Amino acid sequence: MDSRGRFHHRQEEEIKTETFLDSLVRRMTVYAVALIGLFLIIKEFLTGTFIVCQPINRSVRINISYSQSEADYDKAYCSMSMTDFRENLIRATASEPNAIPGVTIMGIKPGEGRVIYQNLLPFAFIFQAALCSIPSLLWRTWASEILCASVRFIVDISKRFPGAPIGEFEPRDRRKEQSYEVLSEDLSSQVDFWGSRKFLARVYTTKLMLNLGILIFIVCFYLSYPMLNYYNLQELFVCHVNRQTLVTCTFPDIGLFKVAWIANIVLVDISIVLVVFQLINVAFCMSRTRTFFVWYLGVDERKKTRLPNDMHLISHFCYANLSAMCPRIVLHSDIQRTALYNPLISLKSSQEELNSSSSSSSLSYNTAPQVFRRQTATELDRE
């Protein structure tokens, strides 16, 4: 495939409105957590292995007749009630005269048991994933289309700069009429327009802050809320079926629940670090780095500001969509940067001499940069 075919193929690529870190945070906090929750729901509830119940005095001979229908009923009842009566039990002691061999529990004290909620942990993961998807949905609803159109404009404009291949659909005499100076002036005006607006920057910052707030709330919830805390994930509980029969219920896969809890906290903590890094980048670094328009398209910034605005954000996403740009502007920009650091240009050559249109028949330090620039442009046109 030639360079033109590769260029048109890249033009068809979808414009990214999320950076790599945005996508990574979304995958960890939404997709990964939702998969963990769905896995636990399918394994524990749909396969029927969530709890296993049996009579509390199972060693007594009379409980040998514990039928399967009674076991299924007790399991269904305890799965719905999820109430622990261990603190209400009256335990037998050896000093009691009426102690029965094999009976460890004599009865139960009146009162309500303690409700446990660890069966809701998989559903909490699903709700958490839905909550973490809100910032991305708001970003796509409010600003993604505007950002996509702006980046697409730069992608389309990049093929019309010197060194970029012109599509076959453009007639040859139209290519001759194109003026680089007019195109550069129009692009500079558009960049200045973006520099005067802060809508995209504010929406993006709001998205990051909202995402950070949700993640911090999730961590605080799991650490402070006792019912879903790691140390309160218990292995068994005593169920009082219909206020008549005491049944011991165990969670065979309680270790899996604990691993899922730890994995969720680790994913959220990593996401918090990444979001904080993004906020620092937006607040302090994005406006101080050289923009895409200066670095690759040679546009002069007429208005420079240290506060992030739409120009900085669009430039940031242009870097993220560099693979969709015309591949020749990268080569063209590299040649320009090589010429910028050439010793012939740095030896006593002023900016006025570099921009001067006058030429001399002899090659000197003052005329060398101009000759080099004309030769570079000629070589690019030949290519």
N, C-alpha and C positions, 0 to 999 in steps of 0.2 A: 504494500500500500504506500503510495507516494505521500509527500508532505501535505498536499491539498486534501487527499482523502482522510488522512489522520486528523487534519484540522477540522473538517466538517464532522467527523465522528465525535470529536471532543465538544463541538458546538452543541451536539445533541445531548450531552451529559446534563444531568439535573443540577441546578444551582443549589448549593448547600446553604441553608440558612441556620445551620448549627455548626459550631466549631467541633474539633475533635473532643475537647473536654466537655462541651455541652452534651454531645452524643454519649460520651462515656458515663457521665453522671446520670443521664436519663436511663441508660441501659442497666446500670447498677441499682438505682433506686426504684425503677418501675418494672422493667422486664425480669430482672433477676429475683427481686423480692416476690413478684407475682408468681413466678415459676415455683419458688419455694413453697408458697402458700398452697398453690394448686397441687403440688406433689404431696403435701401432707394431707390435704383433704381427700385426694384419691386413695392414698395408701391407708389412712386411718379410718375413714368413715365409709367409703364405698366398698372396701374389702372386708369390713366388719372386724378389724383387729384393733380398734381404738382402746377398748377395755376388756378385761377378762374378770368375771365375777364368780364367786363360790361362797358357800355358807361359812360363816366366821368360825363355827365350831365343827369343822369338817371331819375331825377325828372321831366324833361321836358316832356310834354304830347306827343310830337312827337316820343320820344324814347320808347314809349310803344310798338310800332310796331317792336321792335328789335327782329328779328326772330332767330330761333335756328341755322339755317345755317350761318347767319352772326356771331353769337356768336362762333361757331366752327371755322370759318375762322379766326376771330380775335385771338382766343386762340392759334391756330396753328402758326399764324404769330408772335405773341408776344413771344411764346415759342422759336421760332428760333432766333428772333432778340435780345431779352433780353436787350433792351436799354431803359434807364430811361430818360424821358423828364420833370421831375418835376421842374427842375431849369429853364426851358424855358417857363413855363406857364405864361399867362397873366390873372391874377385873377380879377374878377369883384368887384367893391366897391359900397357901397350904395350911395355915392355922385355922381356917374356917372348918367347922364340923360338917357342914353340908357340901364340902367340895366334891365335885364329880370328876372322876378321872377323864382326861381328854377335854374338859370344858375349861376354857380360859376366860370366857366372858360370861358373867352371871346375868347381866341386864344392862339397862341404859337409863340414865338420868333424864328427867323431863327437861325439855328445852329445845330450842332450835339449833340445828347444826350450822356449820360454816360452809357457805357456798364457795366453790372453787370455779375458776374461769379459765383454766389452762386449755380446755377444749376449744376455746375461742381464739387461741393463738394463730392457727392458720387463717382464719377469717380476718384477724387483725392485720396480717401481712397483706391480704388482698385489699383491704381498706387503705392501708398505708401506701400501696402502689398507686391506687387511684388518687390519693391525696397528693403524692409527689408528681403526678402527671399534670396537675393544674397549671404550674408555671409554664410548661412547654405548650400547653393548649392556648393559654392567654397570649404567649409570644406569637404562635402561628396565627391566631385570630386577629391580633392588632397590628403586627408589624412584619410578619414573614413575607407577605405578598409585596409590600413596599420595598423591602430589602432585596427580594428576589428580582424585582424589576430594575432596581438600581444596579445590582451586580450584572444582570443581563445586559444593561446598557453599556457597561464597561467592557463586557465580553465582546459585544458587537462592535464597539468603537476600536478595540485593540487590533482588529484585522485591517483597519484602514490607516494605521500608522505606518511610516516607512519601515521596511523590513518585514512587514506582515504580508502574507500572500493574499491576493485579491481573488475573490470567488469567480468561478467561471460564468456566473450569471450576470456579472457586471460587464458592460461593453467596454472595448478597449479605449475608445475616445473619451468615455466617461472617466476612466482612470487617469487619463492625461489632464482632465480638467480639475481633478481633486487638488485642493490646496492644503498643504500641511499646516500653514500658518492659520488659515481659517478654522481648520479642525481643532488645532490646539487652543485657539481662542474660545471656541464653543465649549470645549471640555473644561477649560479654566473657569468659564462662567458657571458651568454646572457644578464644578467642585466648590466654587465660592458659594453657590446656593445651598449646597449641602452643609458647608461650614457655618452658615447662618441659622441652621435648624438643629434642634436637640431632641426631636420626638423619638427617633429610633434609639438614640443613646439612653434616654430616660426610660423607655419601655424595657430595653435590655437590662439596664441597671435594676429596675423594679423586679424583673423576672429573677435575677440572681439573688436579690435580697429576699424575695418571697420564698424562693427555693431554700435559701439558707435558714430562714425562720422556720419553715416546715421541718427541715432536717433536725434542727436543734430541738424543736418541740417533740419530735419522735424519740430522740435519745432520752430526753428528760422523762417522757411518758413511760418508757420501758424500764428506766432505772428507779423511778420514784413510785410508780403505781404498783402496789404490792401484789395484786392478783396476777399480773403478767411479768413479774420480776423473775429473774433467773433462779434465785434462791428459793422461790416459792413454787417452783415446778416440782410437785411431789410425785412419788412413785405409786402410792396407793392411797385409798380412802375407804372409810366404812360407810356403807349406805344402809339406811333404815327403810326397807321396802314396806310401803303401806302402813308404817308405824307398827309393824308386827315382826318382821324377819330382819335380822342383821346379816348383811352380806359384805364381804371384803372384795373390793374391786381394785385391780392393778392396771397400770399403764405399761404394756410390754415395751413400747418404743419411746419411753420417756427420755432416753439418751439421744434419740433423733430429734426430739423437740428442743433439747438443750443445745445441740449443735446448730440447729436452724436459728435459734435465738442469738447465739454468738455470731453466726455468719451474717445475720441481719444487722447487728450493731456494727460489725466491722465494715460492711458495705456503706452504711450511713456515715460512719466516721470518715472513711476515705472520701466520700462525696462532699462532706463538709469542708475538708481540706482543699479539694479541687475548686469548690465554689468560692471559698475565700481567696484563693489564688486568682481566680477570674475577676473578682471584685477589685483586687489590688491592681490587676492589669488594666482594667477599665478606668479606674480612678487616677492612677499615677503613671502608668507606662504607655498606654495606647496613644495619648496625645503627645508624647515625647519621642516616639519613634518616627522614622521617615515613612511617609505614607506611600501607598502603592502607586499613586498617581505621579509622585515625584520619582520614585525608584525605577519604575518600569515604563512610564509614559512621558516622563520629562516635563510634567506640568509644574509651573511655578506657583507656589502657594502665596497668594496675595495677602491673605489674612491668616496670621498665625496666632493661635491661642493655646493656652495650657489646659483649658477646660475641655473635656471630651464632648464632641458633638457628632452629628450624623456623618460628617466627612471622615472622621477617625473610625467610626464603626463600619462604614461601608468599605473603607480601605482595609480594615481588619478582615472582613469577610472576602474581599477580593484576594487577599493572600491565601485564605482558606480554599478559594476556588481557582487557584492558579492552574490546576490541571485542565480547567475548562477554557482558559484563555488561549489566545493564539500562540502556538509554541514558538513562533519566531520573535515575539517581543522579548522573551527571556534571553535569547541569543543576542538580540539587538541591544538590550540593556546591559548585558555582560560586556559587549564591545565598547559601549559608551563608558562604562565604569573603568575598563582597562585603559581607555584613552585619558580618562580623568586623572589616573595615577601614573601616567607616562611621564618620565623625567623631562621630556621636551616641553611639556606644558607647565611644569612646576618651576622652571628656571626663568625667573624675572619676566613673567608674562602676566600682564594685568588683565582684568576682565574686559576693559574697553578694547584691548588689542585682540582678545579672543573673539569678540563680537564684531570687529571691524571687517568691512567687505573689501578693503583695499588689499592688493597683493603685490609682491615684489618678485622680480625675476630671480633673485638670489635667495637661497634657503638660509634663514637665520633663525635664532631663537624666537624672534617675534612672529615670523611667518610660518614656522614649522607646525604649530597647532592647527592653523587654518588649512594648510596643505594636508595634514593628517586627517582632519575632519572631512575634507572633500574626498580624499581617497577612500575613507571608510564608507561614506555614503555611496560612492561609485561602485565599490565592491558589493555592497548590499543590494544595489539596484541590479547588478549583473546576476547575482544569485537569484 
